[in-house]
Amino acid sequence: MVHTYEVFVDIKTFADYASSDARLGTTRYEIDAESKTKADGMAFMKAKSDYPTGTEYDIRVTRLLK
């Protein structure tokens, strides 16, 4: 059975490899998946696609919407 999960992804992007200045941001997704684990993986792939320059992705599946 497929459920809709709310997932937040914190994304850290550095200006360049020599710099320690980072830009932080959070994005929210509603992911349709069969399990929390699959929702986690799908959110990672979506965030990686939406923010390809990100260097760190922290995924949090926060709640079941439906």
C-alpha positions as CSV (number, residue, x, y, z in Angstrom):
1,M,0.0,0.0,0.0
2,V,1.3,3.4,-1.0
3,H,1.3,6.2,1.6
4,T,2.2,9.9,1.3
5,Y,5.1,11.0,3.6
6,E,6.2,14.5,4.5
7,V,10.0,14.7,4.1
8,F,12.3,17.6,4.9
9,V,15.8,17.7,3.4
10,D,18.5,20.0,4.8
11,I,21.0,20.9,2.0
12,K,24.5,22.3,2.6
13,T,26.3,23.8,-0.4
14,F,29.9,25.2,-0.2
15,A,30.9,28.2,-2.4
16,D,34.0,26.3,-3.5
17,Y,36.2,23.4,-2.3
18,A,38.8,25.7,-0.8
19,S,36.2,27.7,1.2
20,S,34.6,26.9,4.5
21,D,31.7,29.2,3.8
22,A,28.5,27.1,3.4
23,R,25.0,28.0,2.4
24,L,22.3,26.1,4.2
25,G,18.7,25.5,3.1
26,T,15.8,23.2,3.7
27,T,13.2,21.9,1.3
28,R,10.0,20.0,1.9
29,Y,8.7,17.2,-0.3
30,E,5.6,15.0,-0.2
31,I,6.7,11.6,-1.3
32,D,4.4,8.7,-2.3
33,A,6.1,5.5,-1.2
34,E,5.4,2.0,0.2
35,S,7.6,2.5,3.3
36,K,9.4,5.2,5.3
37,T,12.7,3.8,4.0
38,K,11.7,4.1,0.4
39,A,10.4,7.6,1.0
40,D,13.9,8.5,2.5
41,G,15.7,7.2,-0.7
42,M,13.2,8.9,-3.1
43,A,13.6,12.2,-1.2
44,F,17.4,11.9,-1.5
45,M,17.2,11.3,-5.2
46,K,14.8,14.2,-5.7
47,A,16.9,16.6,-3.6
48,K,20.1,15.5,-5.5
49,S,18.3,16.2,-8.8
50,D,16.9,19.6,-7.6
51,Y,20.1,20.7,-6.0
52,P,23.0,19.1,-7.8
53,T,25.7,21.4,-6.3
54,G,24.7,20.3,-2.7
55,T,27.5,18.5,-0.8
56,E,25.5,17.3,2.2
57,Y,21.9,16.1,2.4
58,D,20.2,15.4,5.7
59,I,16.8,13.7,5.2
60,R,14.1,13.6,7.8
61,V,10.8,11.7,7.2
62,T,8.6,13.6,9.6
63,R,5.1,12.3,9.3
64,L,2.6,10.2,7.4
65,L,0.2,12.5,5.6
66,K,-2.2,9.8,4.1
